[in-house]
C-alpha cells in the first residue's frame, strides 16, 4: 500500500526577537501561495479576506523582484495565514496603515499610563492625608 503524495512546503520565518521558526504549509491550507482570497484583496492588505478584521499584520516579507514584495500575513482574529506577492505600492500603503495603527496604540498607551499615574498619585495623597505612610514603607 502506498502513501499519498505529501504536498507541503517548509518556510523559515525570522521573528522580531531574532528566533527562527519553520512554518509548514500544506497545499490545501487556506492562505497558501495562490490563495484566490488574497489575490482578490481590494480593501488593503490590513483587511483579512476571511473575516474582514482590520488587524492583519505581516509575519515575514522579502523582496520579490525590483517592484514587488513576497509577504506572509496573519490575522489574529480568525488565525488566517496567507502569503502572496504584492506590488510595492500596495505594500507601501500597508506600511502606512501599520504606522497609523502603531501611532494609535502609542496614544492609547500614553493615555493609560497617565490615567494610572494620576490614580496612583491620588491614592498616595489620600494615604498621606490619612497618616498611613510610615518611614518603613520606603
CORURSUL-V332843 format. One record per backbone hydrogen bond with DSSP energy under -0.5 kcal/mol. CO is the residue of the C=O (numbers start at 0). NH is the residue of the N-H. E is the energy in kcal/mol with one decimal. If there is no record, write none. Layout:
# CORURSUL-V332843
CO,NH,E / CO,NH,E
This chain:
# CORURSUL-V332843
4,6,-0.9 / 5,7,-1.1 / 6,26,-2.4 / 8,24,-3.5 / 10,22,-3.4 / 12,14,-0.7 / 12,20,-2.8 / 14,17,-2.5 / 18,14,-3.0 / 20,12,-3.2 / 20,22,-0.5 / 21,23,-0.5 / 22,10,-2.5 / 22,24,-0.6 / 24,8,-2.6 / 25,28,-1.9 / 28,31,-1.6 / 30,82,-1.4 / 31,34,-1.8 / 34,37,-0.7 / 34,38,-1.9 / 35,39,-1.7 / 37,40,-1.2 / 43,46,-1.5 / 45,47,-0.5 / 45,55,-1.8 / 47,51,-1.7 / 52,47,-3.1 / 56,73,-2.4 / 59,71,-3.1 / 61,69,-3.1 / 66,87,-2.3 / 67,63,-2.8 / 68,70,-0.7 / 68,85,-3.0 / 69,61,-1.8 / 70,72,-0.5 / 70,83,-2.0 / 71,58,-3.5 / 71,59,-1.2 / 72,81,-2.4 / 73,56,-2.4 / 73,75,-0.6 / 74,78,-1.5 / 79,74,-2.5 / 81,72,-3.5 / 83,70,-2.9 / 83,85,-0.5 / 85,68,-2.8 / 86,89,-0.5 / 86,90,-1.8 / 87,91,-2.6 / 88,92,-2.1 / 89,93,-2.1 / 90,94,-2.5 / 91,95,-2.2 / 92,96,-2.0 / 93,97,-2.3 / 94,98,-2.3 / 95,99,-2.3 / 96,100,-2.2 / 97,101,-2.5 / 98,102,-2.6 / 99,103,-2.2 / 100,104,-2.3 / 101,105,-2.5 / 102,106,-2.4 / 103,107,-2.4 / 104,108,-2.6 / 105,109,-2.6 / 106,110,-2.3 / 107,111,-2.5 / 108,112,-2.8 / 109,113,-2.4 / 110,114,-2.6 / 111,115,-2.7 / 112,116,-2.5 / 113,117,-2.7 / 114,118,-2.2 / 115,119,-2.5 / 116,120,-2.6 / 117,121,-2.5 / 118,122,-2.3 / 119,123,-2.3 / 120,124,-2.9 / 121,125,-2.3 / 122,126,-2.2 / 123,127,-2.4 / 124,128,-2.7 / 125,129,-1.8 / 126,131,-3.0 / 127,130,-1.4 / 131,133,-0.5 / 133,136,-1.9 / 134,137,-1.6
